[in-house]
Amino acid sequence: MADKDGNIIAKDYGIGIKPPAQHFHVKGHENAGWGMKARLSQIFAADGRTIMLAFDHGYIMGSTAGLERLDLVIPPLMDHADCLMATRGALRTCIPADNRKAIALRCSADSSVLKDDMSMGVIGTDIEEALRMNASCMAVQCFIGSASEIASLHNLSYYINKGERYGIPVLGVVAVGKEMERTTRYFALATRLLAEQGAHIIKTYYCENFEQITAACPVPIVIAGGKKVPEPEALDMAYRAVNEGAAGVDMGRNVLQAECPSAMLQAIRMVVHENVKPEAAYKAYQTLMKDVKQFMHVGVPTDKIMEGAVYAEAIKTYIVAPETNEFNIEYLRFEKDTPLPKELQTMVHVAYKVDDLDEQVKANTVVVEPWFADENTRLAFIMKDGILMELMEVK
């Protein structure tokens, strides 16, 4: 029951003061409902721009370079992105549930790279699942100009209708098949068509006269990174795109296949949100590379006797060096009386080279204190975000 005795009678109603003007920062959605705006605000920062980190490639391409171990690769990058674009399978298995980044959930189910015609797609993840996954938007592949165009638009319309009902935006992805042209005319038609169907965000490729495409599209456009290009080219493409009207980037391979993904994502962030010119952003990338941990290998415990293993007496462990295989995997077979802790014996770990081992150890939960593996190399093992990491300082 309300405490009437403790209630203070309201007096200050601000009579004569107009309510503050509310202008929504996401293009084309001033009149959207509150729930729709709330989700769009998760994706787009106050400047109306976004950086999406895409790692949904596996749903049609399988394991791809840079995306072999999403559970190891993605969590360290999340702080530098505004939104994560992924499948439900990747999210459930590889992304911590306490993640606070926006989620662009890949919902359409599409043909794999094994098919000559990759334009065959169906409704995959449904709206109820998107709600359970706490999706900020639903991503749908669209094949405008293909033999499956009508089926593709049917899938898009399904998600748009459901999205409007439940307040979840739809990201319409302009897919470019083998038979489709990559011209200004094509992208202008495809982006406008998806927007007119009701898609709330459009993802497409950068091309010549891009400002014409963004001007004719009434909702935000984010550009796809596409195939890996040299880092300066990717930064230049991002800069030109946002300065020609794009609302951000949705990049995967140009981040994850960069020499230093964390530094690359930070450089892209400088371009998109701070409007830093690509030349300056690339210099920052080179500087950041020196400060960011360099990936060395993945350590995998095994019970198998493996060819080429070398016995390390001090730790009573047989080790297969990572440089002996193409995926930089270090195999470890422990003897029963090894002095190493259970975490090392049972968990996969990822190894990084660092400049200052003591500084890195201070900020994390230590599993194995720093020690000299040889006269030039100091090692330590830490636990960070549930991931076991080996840190290496080399003189």
Residue pairs with C-beta under 8 A, 6 or more apart in sequence:
23 30
24 30
24 32
24 37
25 41
25 44
25 46
25 47
25 48
26 37
26 40
26 41
26 44
26 48
26 220
26 247
27 48
27 218
27 219
27 220
27 247
28 195
28 200
28 218
28 219
28 220
29 36
29 37
29 40
29 200
29 219
32 40
32 200
33 167
34 167
35 166
35 167
35 168
36 164
36 167
36 168
36 169
36 200
38 167
39 102
39 136
39 137
39 167
39 168
39 169
40 136
40 137
40 169
40 200
40 201
42 83
42 102
42 136
43 50
43 52
43 82
43 83
43 102
43 104
43 136
43 137
43 169
43 201
44 50
44 82
44 220
44 247
44 248
45 82
45 273
47 273
48 220
48 247
49 242
49 247
49 248
49 272
49 273
50 82
50 83
50 102
50 220
50 222
50 247
50 248
50 249
50 272
51 80
51 81
51 82
51 83
51 248
51 249
51 251
51 265
51 268
51 269
51 272
51 273
52 81
52 82
52 83
52 84
52 85
52 104
52 222
52 248
52 249
52 250
52 251
53 74
53 77
53 78
53 80
53 81
53 83
53 84
53 85
53 251
53 252
53 255
53 265
54 85
54 86
54 224
54 225
54 250
54 251
54 252
55 67
55 70
55 73
55 74
55 84
55 85
55 86
55 90
55 252
55 256
56 85
56 86
56 87
56 90
56 106
56 139
56 252
57 64
57 67
57 252
57 253
58 64
58 67
58 87
58 90
59 87
59 89
59 106
59 109
59 110
60 110
60 111
60 112
60 113
60 118
61 112
61 113
62 112
62 113
64 253
65 253
65 257
66 73
66 253
66 256
66 257
66 261
67 73
67 252
67 256
68 327
69 298
69 350
70 90
70 93
70 94
70 95
71 93
71 94
71 387
72 298
72 348
72 350
72 387
73 256
73 261
74 84
74 94
74 95
75 94
75 95
75 96
75 385
75 387
76 262
76 385
77 255
77 261
77 262
77 265
78 84
78 95
78 99
78 101
80 262
80 265
80 266
80 269
81 101
81 265
82 101
82 102
82 248
83 101
83 102
83 103
83 104
83 136
84 91
84 95
84 99
84 101
84 102
84 103
84 104
85 104
85 106
85 139
85 250
85 252
86 95
86 103
86 104
86 105
86 106
87 105
87 106
87 125
88 105
88 106
88 125
88 129
88 133
91 103
91 105
91 133
96 385
96 386
102 136
102 137
103 133
103 134
103 135
103 136
103 137
104 135
104 136
104 137
104 138
104 139
104 171
104 250
105 125
105 130
105 133
105 135
105 136
105 137
105 138
105 139
106 124
106 125
106 139
107 123
107 124
107 125
107 126
107 130
107 138
107 139
107 140
107 159
108 121
108 122
108 123
108 124
108 139
108 140
108 141
108 155
108 159
109 121
109 122
109 123
109 124
109 125
110 118
110 120
110 121
110 122
110 141
110 175
111 117
111 118
111 119
111 120
111 121
112 118
116 178
117 146
117 147
117 148
117 177
118 175
118 177
118 178
119 143
119 146
119 147
119 148
119 149
119 152
119 175
119 177
120 148
120 151
121 141
121 143
121 148
121 151
121 152
121 155
122 151
122 155
123 155
123 158
123 159
125 133
125 138
126 162
127 138
127 159
127 162
127 163
127 165
127 166
127 168
130 138
130 168
131 166
131 168
135 168
136 168
136 169
137 168
137 169
137 170
137 171
137 200
137 201
138 159
138 163
138 168
138 169
138 170
138 171
139 170
139 171
139 173
139 203
140 155
140 156
140 159
140 170
140 171
140 172
140 173
140 199
141 152
141 155
141 173
141 175
142 152
142 153
142 155
142 156
142 172
142 173
142 174
142 175
142 190
142 194
143 149
143 152
143 175
143 177
143 180
144 152
144 174
144 180
144 186
144 189
144 190
144 193
144 194
145 180
145 186
145 190
146 152
146 177
146 179
146 180
153 197
156 170
156 172
156 194
156 197
156 199
157 197
157 198
159 170
160 170
160 197
160 198
160 199
162 168
163 169
163 170
163 200
164 198
169 200
169 201
170 198
170 199
170 200
170 201
171 199
171 200
171 201
171 202
171 203
172 194
172 195
172 197
172 199
172 201
172 202
172 203
173 202
173 203
173 204
173 224
174 187
174 190
174 191
174 194
174 202
174 203
174 204
174 205
176 182
176 205
180 186
182 205
182 207
183 207
184 207
184 208
184 209
184 210
184 212
184 213
187 204
187 205
187 207
187 213
188 212
188 213
188 216
190 204
191 202
191 204
191 213
191 216
191 217
191 221
192 216
192 217
194 202
195 202
195 217
195 218
195 219
199 219
200 219
201 219
201 220
201 221
201 222
201 247
202 217
202 219
202 220
202 221
202 222
203 221
203 222
203 223
203 224
203 250
204 213
204 221
204 223
204 224
205 223
205 224
205 226
206 223
206 237
206 240
206 241
206 246
207 213
210 240
210 241
210 244
210 245
210 246
211 244
211 245
213 221
213 245
214 221
214 244
214 245
214 246
215 245
220 247
220 248
221 245
221 246
221 247
222 246
222 247
222 248
222 249
222 250
223 237
223 238
223 241
223 246
223 248
223 249
223 250
224 250
224 251
225 234
225 237
225 249
225 250
225 251
225 252
225 253
225 254
225 255
226 253
226 254
227 253
228 253
228 254
228 257
228 258
229 237
229 254
231 254
231 258
231 259
231 264
231 267
231 282
231 285
232 278
232 279
232 282
234 251
234 254
234 258
234 264
234 268
235 267
235 268
235 271
235 278
235 281
235 282
235 285
236 278
238 249
238 251
238 268
238 271
238 272
238 278
239 271
239 277
239 278
239 281
241 249
242 248
242 249
242 271
242 272
242 275
243 275
248 272
249 268
249 272
251 268
254 264
255 261
255 264
255 265
255 268
258 264
259 289
260 285
260 288
260 289
260 292
260 294
262 288
262 292
263 285
263 286
263 288
263 289
263 291
263 292
264 285
266 284
266 285
266 288
267 281
267 282
267 284
267 285
267 288
268 281
270 276
270 280
270 281
270 284
271 277
271 278
271 281
276 284
290 355
291 355
293 352
293 353
293 354
293 360
293 391
294 352
294 353
294 354
295 328
295 350
295 351
295 352
295 353
296 322
296 328
296 351
296 352
296 353
296 390
296 392
297 322
297 328
297 329
297 330
297 350
297 351
298 322
298 327
298 328
298 329
298 330
298 348
298 349
298 350
298 351
299 329
299 330
299 332
299 344
299 348
299 349
299 350
299 351
299 390
300 329
300 330
300 331
300 332
300 348
301 332
301 333
301 334
301 344
301 345
301 346
301 347
301 348
302 331
302 332
302 333
303 333
304 331
304 333
305 318
305 333
306 318
306 320
306 331
306 333
308 320
308 321
308 324
309 318
309 319
309 320
309 331
309 333
310 318
310 319
310 320
310 321
311 317
311 318
311 319
312 318
312 319
315 338
315 339
315 340
316 334
316 335
316 337
316 338
316 339
317 332
317 333
317 334
317 335
317 338
317 340
318 332
318 333
318 334
318 335
319 330
319 331
319 332
320 329
320 330
320 331
320 332
321 330
322 328
322 329
322 330
330 351
332 344
334 340
334 344
334 345
338 345
340 368
341 367
341 368
343 367
343 381
343 383
343 388
344 367
344 368
344 381
344 388
347 388
348 388
349 381
349 387
349 388
349 389
349 390
350 387
350 388
350 389
350 390
351 389
351 390
351 391
351 392
352 389
352 390
352 391
352 392
353 392
353 393
353 394
354 360
354 391
354 392
354 393
355 393
356 393
357 370
357 378
357 380
357 391
357 392
357 393
358 370
360 380
360 382
360 391
361 369
361 370
361 380
361 382
361 391
364 382
364 383
364 384
364 389
365 382
365 383
365 384
366 380
366 381
366 382
367 381
367 382
367 383
367 388
368 379
368 380
368 381
369 380
370 378
370 379
370 380
370 393
371 378
371 379
371 380
372 378
372 379
373 379
376 394
376 395
377 392
377 393
377 394
377 395
378 392
378 393
379 390
379 391
379 392
379 393
380 390
380 391
381 388
381 389
381 390
381 391
382 388
382 389
382 391
383 389
